[in-house]
């Protein structure tokens, strides 16, 4: 019979073992090897059976074992030391506190970080892929550095999904119910013990209510909103049922709860704990964009600001990070659906629905006026924005150029902070021990945490034998794990034990091992390696230089195309002729990944360039001495140096977006697959099996060592978070203080009024005339060109604008590249025709084709970028204005 209700009965720990609860409920155990070892020693069999989850372990370990541990002085000593270590970690000053004492201005008192998913640990399955893993690593690195972040997300009762395969290799999905009582979360409660709750008004007089679960990620609280409560009707309970599920309105409600409800959850947490109010709000992708709308409502209600002034105050302290390189990856909703949820009886006080709709309007050429664009809203509500690699920053500036009409893509105010990964989570402990033996444990921990050095100096001294022995040990661990998982997968597919004798010979710990694991959208090209099956078979079965490949990945439940790709891969891997050399492992998650990255020799990544925003899986592999074999996309495009792996040549089509069924796409894939096969056969395998007289592949080991020394400090989440603090959080906090701090609301009103006046006056701003002193002879390098520009400003003052000369190398169509900017100075007041003269000297600092133009931009000390308003005045294209030959 099936139970009608489900609940968890928790073990009562002996008093001596109470610190185990403290350790289990702080997710630092997920990246702290000593704490994990302690839990493993409680009961190794139960630890393994519970998926290495301390909360479940403590619920299932036999009482007799607990009684024995309570009398074990050695265990109690270890427990006490680790509890003390955790308390010291939580309370002691770290990088952020030290850096804050040296900063010119106080660092942010707190930062609120909003994301729709978080990959903290496999035991808290609230993630689907790279976005969530990145968010989890961000919080962990912030904890290690002492950055006062509050994480905000949703609690999904069914998580994402568990993946298995049927006999035909078709992906199957399961959504097991998650019991919060079995997870490392606690319910946020009011002083009277009742659960703290946030409410959102919905159309038809309905209410969407949510409780707040808190997961403690080291020093960082993570607040997760849960609508699966009795106060809601069945439809509202299902809002947080699963990650990325449901239809359009379901997704909109999730994003309203994340944004609007998330801000209210932060306020409840502040009120109940005394935590400082966030000065900066970081929106990780557009899903949480409505947080800005709720903060506008707060300022209208609490500070008496009008919408325009509140908008400026909110923008000053908001950062928007985009992760998608294609418009199709952006959430877009029907405008009428958004209007229904933010207008009429559900309107937020002081926030007119027309203003909300304007924030998400696709006003650019080619935009759809019937849709509400979450990324557009995120950018309009944030004064600062960034992509997640240098190349992705370029792609983002081009993709969102329409929000800043009149500006070249290079001028779009979107910077980049290249992602990083949390070393303590992803480096195998054996790798850490090898490095610590050479440079010392304290220095190794510091190096993995902060990423302040450009090289991991000292690792060069590790001997070739030690490196190679470690690599074989990690490879052997992976082989054992693959066989275990493969056997379990075939059992799920209906195979009996008698059919699976071959599994014990799958993979070989001495064979070159390539890993490929990620989500399975079409652009990541899971099956590129199958373009020429006979060529792949030849690589796998080479008599002297064989290759083995471990593949994993999930397709979105609604993506039948992705499921077909998985089925094709599984069909190839099921072939008895090659199944000992290539495997597909279902249910890719963090637990599997922790074995894959260290155990592979090469990490393969072959997306369509430039559609991989960053691609952090290769970073995790590199931290373990795994070499990358990748298309030059994402992070690999900026950090590949020819000695840390291999770059797969691309048949570049421009933007990488082609109809996958088109002849051009087929040709491109054929070319890139052939290049991949050639690289593996002629370079990768050759170098791996090129052994010296001592049996060691010295050139391969040199690449491994170079990867650890040079890539190690670059790929760290600690480096990433420090960049966010120094380049984005600190300036945003300062801007927020000027507009929203005590007594600063007048400044917000003044800025809003100034912007409104500039926008109204801008049609009258014109560049009337440009002239330069130009003698007949050609100009010499190092000389200067005297420029005079006549500008009409209309009702604006010279202090309201900046007149710039933009100069640089020009191409055949006179487009300027590598532009240099020179601000011209006003000379006197306006003439009788209302024109103001600007002058300056343009130094000619380069040879070759050279050109310049002039532009007028709004100027205000509180603008983060001169392009912020999207306003620019350029000279008319008049013959003769560019008739200057310079060399």
C-alpha positions, 0 to 999 in steps of 0.5 A: 500500500502507498503511504498518504503522508511522508515524514522523517524520523531523526536520530537523537544523537548522544550529547557528546556527538551533538557537534555532528549536527553542527557540522552536517548542517553547514555545507562546508563539509562538501568541500572540507576533506577532513570533515568528510573523512570524519563522517565516513568514519562514523559508518563507511557502509552507511556513508556510501549507501546515503550518497555521502550525505551527512544528514542522511547518514546521521538519520540511518546509522545504527544506535549501537554505533552512535553509542560506541562513538560517544565512548570513543575518545579518539573520535571525540577528539577529532570531532571537537577539533573539527567543530572548533575549526568550523567555528574559527572559519565562520568567525575569523577575518579573511581576505575580504576583511583584510582588504576592506581595512586597506580600501579607500572606501568601506567595502559593501556591508552585504551583497545579495546574490540571486540565481534560479539554481545552485549546485552546492553539493549532490546532497542538495540537488537544486541545479541542472547544469553550469549556471547552478554549479557556477552559482554554488562555486560563487557562494563557496568562494565568497565564504572562503574569502569572507565576502558577506554574500546572501544567496537567494534562490528557490527550493524545488521539491523535485529538483531537476530530474534523475536520468536513466536509460531504457533498453533502447538508450532513450532518456528516462526522467524521474522526479523523486520528492525531496524531503527538506528534513533529510537535507542540510536546510533549516526553516527560517522562523519568526520569534514565536516559532512559526515559519517566516513567510512571504506573500505575492498577490496574484490575479483573481484575488489569489496569493502565492505564499512561500516559506524560506529554507536556509542552507548554510554554505560556510559563512554564506546563508542561502535562502530558498523559497518554497511554495509547496506549503499548505497555505497555497492552493494546489496550483500555487504549491506547484510553482516551485515543484521542479527546476525549469519545468512547466509552461510560460505562466509557471515560469513567470510565477517562478521568476516573480517569486525568485525576484520579488519574493526573494527581496522580501525573503532577504528583508525577513532574514535581516529582520530576524538575524540582524544581518546588514542590509545588502548594498549591492544586488547581483542578478545571476541571469535574467530569471531574477530580474524582477528583484529590481521592480520590488526594490523600486516599490520599497523606495517609493513606499519607504523613502517617498521617491517617485518611480524615476528616482527610485529606478536610479537608486536601484540601478546604482547598486545592481549588477547583472550577469548574462550567461547566454550567448544567443537570444534563444537562451533568454526568457521572454514572456507575452506582454499581456501575461506580464501586464496581468500579473503586475497591473490592476489588483496585483500592481505593486504600489507606486510601480505603474504596470506601464513602467514595468512593461517598458523595462522588458520591452524589445524596442530595438530593430527586429524586436518583438513588441508583443514580448517581455524580455527578461534580459532587457529588463535585467540590463535596464535595471542594472548600472553594471553588467558583465559577461562570463569570459572575454569572448562572451563579453564581446558576444554580449555587447554585440547581442545587446547592441540594440539597447544602445542605438547609435553606439558601436558594439565595442561601446556597449557598457557590458564588461566581462569577468571570466568564470572560475571554479571552486578548487576545494570542491573540484580538486581531488585530495590526492592532487592537493596532497602532492602539491602540499608535499612540495610547497606546504599545506598552508601555502597550498590552501592559500593558493587554492583560495585566493588566486592572487598569484599568476603562477603556482610557483613550486609545483615545477619541482614535482618529479615526473614519476610522482606526477605520472603515478598520481595520474595513473591512480586517478585514472584507475579510480575512474575506471572502478567508478565507471564500471560500478555506474555502468553495471547499475545503468544496465540493471536499470535498462533491464539486463540481468547479472548474467549478461554483464560479465563484460563490464568488469573489463570496461576501460583500462587504467593504462589507456589514454582517457578522454572525458566529455560531460555536459548538458546536451543542447544541440550547440554543444555537439555531443555526437560530433565525435560520431561523424565518422564512426569508422574513424572513431573505432580506429582510434578506440581500437588502435593496436599501440595507441588506443583511446577510451572515452567516458561520456555523460550528459542530460537532455532537457526533458522537453528536448527530444532532439537532445534525447536523440543525440544521447540515443545515438551515442548510447547505440554506438557505445553499446556495440560489443566491438567498442563497448570496452573503450567508450561508455555513456554514463546516465545521471550526470551530477556533481557526485559523478563529476568529482570522479570524472575530472581527476580521472581523465587525461583529456577533457573534450569540448567541441561547441559551436563557436562562439556559443559556449559562454565560458565552459567551466568543466574544462577548468575543473579538469585542468585543476587536476592536471587534465589537459583540454582539447577544445574549440577556442570558445569561452575561457579556452579562447583567452587562456589556451597557450599551446602548452596546456592542451590543444585547440580544435580548428573551427570552420568559422561561419561568423556567428556560429548560428546555422540551421543544423540541417543545412548544408553549411552546418553539415560541412562545418561539422564534417570539417571540425570532426575531421580536425578532431580525429587528426588531433587525437591521432597525430598529436594527443595519442602520440604524445601520451604514448611517447615514452622515454627509457624510464617508461614515462611520457616526459613531454606529456608530463611537462604539459600536465605540470605547465597546466597546473602551474599556469592555469591553476591560479587563473581558473579559481572562483576565488580569483573570480569573486575578487574581481567581482568585489574589486571591479563591480561590487565596490563601485556599485556599493559606492554608487548606491550610497550616493543615491540611496544612503541616508540623506542621499535620496535628493541625489537620486531625484536630481540624477533622475531629473537630469536624465529626463532633461537630457533625453528631452533636449537631446534631439537639439544636440548636433555636431555642426562642423569639424575642421583640422589644421592640415598642411599639404604634406603628409603627417609624420608619426608623433605629430599632432593635429589641431581640431576645432569642432562646432557643437549645438547643445540646445538647452544643455550646458557644456557640463552636461556633455562630453565632446570626444574625438574617436580615432584609430586604425581604419579598414577599407570601409573606414570603420575605426578599430582599436579606438582611442578617445580624446576629450575636447575642451570648450572654448568660450561660450556659445556664439550668436548662432548658439554654437559652442566651439571645442578644441584639442590636439590629436596626437598621431601615435600610429602609422598606416591607415588612420581616421577619426570622428567626433561624437557628443555624449551625455556626461555626469559624474554618476554615470558608470559609462558614457553610453549609459543613456544610449544617447550619442550625437555624430557629425553628418556625413559631409563630403570633405570631412574625412579628406585628410591623409595621415601616415 
